[in-house]
């Protein structure tokens, strides 16, 4: 029974969690690795995760925390060459995200990307987003407003009336 319940949770949540993490990190391969790790941790702690008020938010937060842990372990490694993976991530689009949107999301500050991932891609309310990120609800609102303003400014297309003026 536990296996079937987790399998259904995985099937119904994997893509939306992947899109949210991709929006936050901007690199498809990294996002896939982080989401896979988060789901494996969720399986290990399934009774606790199942009881969480927003299990998908738990997955995304765990994925983002894992990224930080991985970064801390690797920050002393020396990079080879000057390729940072941005071109491949933007070209691939990935997980149903428009490459132009992904490129603009990558330019947002980390916290704004996280708020967009939880509020927009997971459709969490402000209070749940705040609790998941460990910040105040007003801070969530402020980050979301700044992110939306930035996105709006970068994603206005030429066929809109405002762009032709």
N, C-alpha and C positions, 0 to 999 in steps of 0.2 A: 504494500500500500504506500509506504514512504517513497519507494522508487517511482511509482506512477505519479504521485503528487509532485515530486521534484521534476520529473520528466515534463509534465504539463507546464509547470512554472518556467522551465528552461525554454521549451518551444514557444510559449506565448511571450516571453520577455527578452529573449536573446537579441533579436533585431533592434528593438527599441532601446535596449541598454547599449548595444553596440553603437547606434547612431548618437546617443547621448555622450558616450565616452569619446567617440570620434570628434564630435563637436568640441569637446573640452580639450583634447590633446592634438587634434589636427593631423594625425598620422594613422592611416588605416591599419598597417601591420601592428603597430604598437597597441592600438585600440583593441584589435582582435586578441592579442596576447593578454592584455589587461583584463578583458571581459572573460576570457577562458579561465584565467587565474581566479577571478572573483567568483565565478560559478563553481569552480572546484572547492573554494573555501566555503561557499554557501552549502554545498553538499555535505561537507564535513560538519557544519554547524546547522544543519537543516531545521531541527526543532526550534532553535532560537531565531533563525532567519524567517521561518514560516510565521512566527508570532510577531515579527516586526511590523509596525504600522504601515510601512511602505517597503516591501521586500525588494522591489526594483531599485529604489533609491539606495538600499543597502548595497546592492550589486555595484551600482555606479560609484558610490562613495568608496567602497572597498577597492574598486579598480583604480580610482584616482589616488587613493592612499598607497596602493601598490606601486604606482608610477613614482611617487615621491621616494618610497623605499628603494626602488631600483636605481633611481637617480642618485641617491645618497651613496649607494655602494659603488656606482660607476663614475662618480664625478672626478675621481683622480686618474681615470684611464685617459690615455692619450688618443685623440681622434686621428684616424688615418685619412689623408686627403682633405678636400674642402667640401665634400658632399655631405649635406646634413639631412637629406631625405625629404626636404620640403617639396621639391619638384615632383617626385614620385607620388607623394601624398596628394598633392593638388591635382595632378593629372588623373589619378585613379578615381577621384571623387569618392567612391566607395560608400557602401551601406545606404545607398539612396540619397546621398547628399550631393547637391549641385556643387561642382568644383569651384565656382565663383563664391558661393556661400562659404564653403570650407576655407577658401583662401582668406576671406574677410574674418571669419571666426578665429583663425590662427593669429590674427593681428590683435585681437582683444586681450586685455590682461587676463591672467589665469583665473582669478575669482569671477570675473564677468563671464568667462567661458563656462565655468562650473555652474553658475546661476542659470545661464541660458540652457545648459544641458538638462538641468533638473526641472526648471519651470516650463520650458518649451518642449523639449523632447520627451520628458517623462510626464509632463502635464501635472506636476505636483503643485500644491498650493503654496503660498508664501510661507506659512508657518512650518510646514513639513520641510520645505527647502532650507529654511533657516536652521531648523533642528538638525537636519542632515549635515549641513556645512558647519554647524557650531557658531553661527553668527546671528545677529539680531534681525527680526523681520524687516525693519526699516532699512537695514543694510542690503538685504536681498532686493528690496524695491529699488533702492538707489542704483545698485549694480545692474539690475535689469533695465532700468530707464537709460542708463549710460550706454549699455550694450545695444539696445534697440536704436538709440540715436545714431550710434556709430554705424550699425548695419544699414539703417535707412539711408544715411549719407553716402555709403559706398555702393549700395545696390539699386539706386535709382536707374532705371533703364532709359534709353534714348526715345522709346516710343511713348513715354508718359508726357502729359501736357507740361508738367513743371520743367522737364529736361529740355524741351524745345524752346522755352522762353528766353 
